[in-house]
Amino acid sequence: MSVIILGIESSCDDTSAAVIRDGILASNVIAGQKVHEEYGGVVPELASRAHQQNIVPVVDAALKRAGVNKSDLSAIAFTRGPGLLGSLLVGTSFAKGLSLGLDIPIIDVNHLHGHILSHFIRKEANDVVPEFPYICLLVSGGNSQIILVKSPSDMEVLGQTIDDAAGEAFDKCAKVMGLPYPGGPHIDRLASEGDPHRFKFSKPRISGLDYSFSGLKTSFLYTLRDNIASDPDFIEKNKADLAASLQATIIDILLTKLKKAVEQTGVRTVAIGGGVSANSGVRNAVADYCKQKGLTAFIPERAFTTDNAAMVAIAGYFKYLDNQFCEYDAAPYARVQV
């Protein structure tokens, strides 16, 4: 009998549902929320309301595209956290209700584990996936971590941000430049047109494998302030060079610690995940580094870098095989739980 997992993701502002059959992706449906663009960031209350409107049609579409009836499901995997509590509550409550109605188990998934295991999403049975152990550079709007992945259920955090994440640095610097939300993709686009050596920004001096991006943001803001004082049109005239220099600095910070992790562990496989792994500069830098060192690199499809239920479903699939199910009194959590 096939193992069919319905995955539900609602941690932030994307409502997503996916179906995985015996480890192979059958469907992945995502409904975004445009309402936040005018506010320059996600408004939690508006996000949870939109999830309530979207979750039923999104799940219905995922089942139909997969050619699966809800009675065929083996289990329901849902994002329990981290994320926005109101948003998580929608997905958690829906998963519990559907589970009770169908009398099948539920599986709670750590959102970050989903990103880490996204490389196991296969569209065909012969798709190549990582071998354990591998190092994952997880970079998103709220998290920057280096993780040693020993198995789907055994992960060790080698380093993580002590303040802001790489995605926050992209988005917040983009905001002060007057770029639309989310700013990361706009920085990426402009960076391809600019000079990455034009401006120099501060880099952190943090021991070990931990990250810090707050000093970079401050340095970026000081650069704008000092130059705008003499030229009010400074940002408009230098957008591409500012974006290119910012992106190059963030990539250098990320890669410096990643290289140290590879040297310290001796692991020969490197993967990246999370929303910032969609950035062209990050993807190319990791691929080039791995090629130079003879390492195996896993760069995810852009569709699987942002919040999506396919990664939740594959993480749930592994937990299903290990009989790791969830109790109905499990509550969502907003912060990272290692």
HULINHU-V696909 format. One record per residue. RES is the residue in one letter. SS is DSSP state (H for helix, E for strand, - for the rest). OMEGA is omega as a letter, one per 40 degrees, with the letter a starting at -180 (none if undefined). D_LAST is the distance of its C-alpha to the last C-alpha in whole Angstrom. Layout:
BEGIN
res->(RES | RES)
ss->(SS | SS)
omega->(OMEGA | OMEGA)
d_last->(D_LAST | D_LAST)
END
This chain:
BEGIN
res->(M | S | V | I | I | L | G | I | E | S | S | C | D | D | T | S | A | A | V | I | R | D | G | I | L | A | S | N | V | I | A | G | Q | K | V | H | E | E | Y | G | G | V | V | P | E | L | A | S | R | A | H | Q | Q | N | I | V | P | V | V | D | A | A | L | K | R | A | G | V | N | K | S | D | L | S | A | I | A | F | T | R | G | P | G | L | L | G | S | L | L | V | G | T | S | F | A | K | G | L | S | L | G | L | D | I | P | I | I | D | V | N | H | L | H | G | H | I | L | S | H | F | I | R | K | E | A | N | D | V | V | P | E | F | P | Y | I | C | L | L | V | S | G | G | N | S | Q | I | I | L | V | K | S | P | S | D | M | E | V | L | G | Q | T | I | D | D | A | A | G | E | A | F | D | K | C | A | K | V | M | G | L | P | Y | P | G | G | P | H | I | D | R | L | A | S | E | G | D | P | H | R | F | K | F | S | K | P | R | I | S | G | L | D | Y | S | F | S | G | L | K | T | S | F | L | Y | T | L | R | D | N | I | A | S | D | P | D | F | I | E | K | N | K | A | D | L | A | A | S | L | Q | A | T | I | I | D | I | L | L | T | K | L | K | K | A | V | E | Q | T | G | V | R | T | V | A | I | G | G | G | V | S | A | N | S | G | V | R | N | A | V | A | D | Y | C | K | Q | K | G | L | T | A | F | I | P | E | R | A | F | T | T | D | N | A | A | M | V | A | I | A | G | Y | F | K | Y | L | D | N | Q | F | C | E | Y | D | A | A | P | Y | A | R | V | Q | V)
ss->(- | - | - | E | E | E | E | E | E | - | - | - | - | - | E | E | E | E | E | E | E | - | - | E | E | E | E | E | E | E | E | - | - | H | H | H | H | H | H | - | - | - | - | H | H | H | H | H | H | H | H | H | H | H | H | H | H | H | H | H | H | H | H | H | H | H | - | - | - | H | H | H | - | - | E | E | E | E | E | E | E | - | - | - | H | H | H | H | H | H | H | H | H | H | H | H | H | H | H | H | H | H | - | - | E | E | E | E | E | E | H | H | H | H | H | H | - | H | H | H | - | E | - | - | - | - | - | - | - | - | - | - | - | E | E | E | E | E | E | - | - | - | - | E | E | E | E | E | E | E | E | - | - | E | E | E | E | E | E | E | E | - | - | - | - | H | H | H | H | H | H | H | H | H | H | H | - | - | - | - | - | - | H | H | H | H | H | H | H | H | H | - | - | - | - | - | - | - | - | - | - | - | - | - | - | - | - | - | - | - | E | - | - | H | H | H | H | H | H | H | H | H | H | H | H | H | H | H | - | - | - | - | - | H | H | H | H | H | H | H | H | H | H | H | H | H | H | H | H | H | H | H | H | H | H | H | H | H | H | H | H | H | H | H | H | - | - | - | E | E | E | E | E | - | H | H | H | H | - | H | H | H | H | H | H | H | H | H | H | H | H | H | H | - | - | E | E | E | E | - | - | H | H | H | - | - | - | - | H | H | H | H | H | H | H | H | H | H | H | H | H | - | - | - | - | E | - | - | - | - | - | - | - | - | - | - | - | -)
omega->(a | i | a | a | i | i | i | i | i | a | a | a | i | i | a | i | a | i | i | i | i | i | a | a | i | i | i | a | a | i | i | a | a | a | a | a | a | a | i | i | a | i | a | a | i | i | a | i | i | i | i | i | a | a | a | i | i | i | i | i | a | i | a | a | i | a | a | i | a | i | i | a | i | a | i | i | a | i | i | i | e | i | i | a | a | i | i | a | i | a | i | a | i | a | i | a | i | i | i | a | a | a | i | a | i | a | i | a | i | a | a | i | i | i | a | a | a | a | i | i | a | i | i | a | a | i | a | i | a | i | i | e | i | i | i | i | a | a | a | a | a | a | i | a | i | a | i | a | a | i | i | a | a | a | a | i | a | a | i | a | i | i | a | i | a | i | i | i | i | a | a | i | i | a | a | i | i | a | a | i | e | a | a | i | i | i | a | a | a | a | a | a | a | i | a | a | a | a | i | i | a | i | a | i | a | a | i | a | i | a | i | i | a | i | i | i | a | i | i | a | i | i | i | a | a | a | i | a | a | a | a | a | a | a | a | a | a | a | a | a | i | a | a | a | i | a | a | i | i | i | i | i | a | a | a | a | i | i | i | a | i | i | a | a | a | i | a | i | a | i | i | a | a | a | a | i | i | a | a | a | i | a | a | a | i | i | a | i | a | i | i | a | a | i | i | a | i | a | a | i | a | i | a | i | i | a | a | a | i | i | i | a | a | i | i | i | i | i | i | i | i | a | i | a | a | i | a | i | i | a | i | i | a | a | a | i | a | none)
d_last->(34 | 31 | 28 | 27 | 24 | 24 | 21 | 21 | 19 | 20 | 17 | 19 | 23 | 23 | 24 | 24 | 25 | 25 | 26 | 26 | 28 | 28 | 25 | 27 | 27 | 30 | 29 | 27 | 28 | 27 | 28 | 28 | 29 | 31 | 32 | 29 | 31 | 34 | 31 | 30 | 26 | 25 | 26 | 24 | 27 | 28 | 25 | 25 | 29 | 29 | 26 | 29 | 31 | 30 | 28 | 31 | 33 | 30 | 29 | 33 | 33 | 30 | 32 | 35 | 34 | 33 | 36 | 34 | 35 | 32 | 34 | 33 | 29 | 27 | 24 | 22 | 19 | 18 | 15 | 13 | 11 | 10 | 14 | 17 | 18 | 21 | 21 | 18 | 20 | 23 | 21 | 20 | 23 | 25 | 23 | 24 | 27 | 28 | 26 | 29 | 32 | 31 | 30 | 27 | 24 | 21 | 17 | 14 | 12 | 9 | 11 | 9 | 10 | 13 | 14 | 13 | 15 | 18 | 20 | 21 | 23 | 26 | 29 | 31 | 31 | 32 | 29 | 28 | 24 | 22 | 22 | 19 | 18 | 18 | 16 | 15 | 15 | 13 | 16 | 16 | 17 | 14 | 12 | 13 | 11 | 12 | 11 | 13 | 13 | 15 | 15 | 14 | 12 | 11 | 9 | 9 | 8 | 11 | 12 | 11 | 13 | 14 | 16 | 17 | 16 | 19 | 20 | 20 | 23 | 25 | 25 | 26 | 28 | 30 | 30 | 33 | 34 | 35 | 34 | 33 | 29 | 27 | 28 | 26 | 29 | 32 | 30 | 30 | 34 | 35 | 34 | 36 | 39 | 38 | 39 | 35 | 37 | 39 | 37 | 35 | 31 | 29 | 27 | 24 | 24 | 21 | 21 | 18 | 16 | 15 | 17 | 19 | 21 | 22 | 25 | 26 | 26 | 29 | 31 | 31 | 32 | 35 | 36 | 37 | 38 | 41 | 42 | 43 | 45 | 47 | 47 | 46 | 45 | 43 | 40 | 42 | 44 | 41 | 38 | 38 | 38 | 35 | 33 | 33 | 33 | 30 | 28 | 29 | 28 | 24 | 25 | 26 | 23 | 20 | 23 | 23 | 20 | 19 | 23 | 22 | 19 | 21 | 23 | 21 | 20 | 23 | 21 | 24 | 22 | 20 | 19 | 18 | 17 | 16 | 19 | 20 | 21 | 24 | 25 | 29 | 28 | 25 | 26 | 29 | 27 | 25 | 28 | 30 | 28 | 27 | 31 | 32 | 30 | 31 | 27 | 26 | 25 | 23 | 24 | 23 | 26 | 25 | 25 | 22 | 20 | 21 | 19 | 21 | 21 | 21 | 18 | 17 | 20 | 19 | 16 | 17 | 20 | 18 | 17 | 20 | 22 | 19 | 20 | 17 | 18 | 17 | 19 | 21 | 20 | 17 | 16 | 15 | 12 | 13 | 10 | 6 | 4 | 0)
END
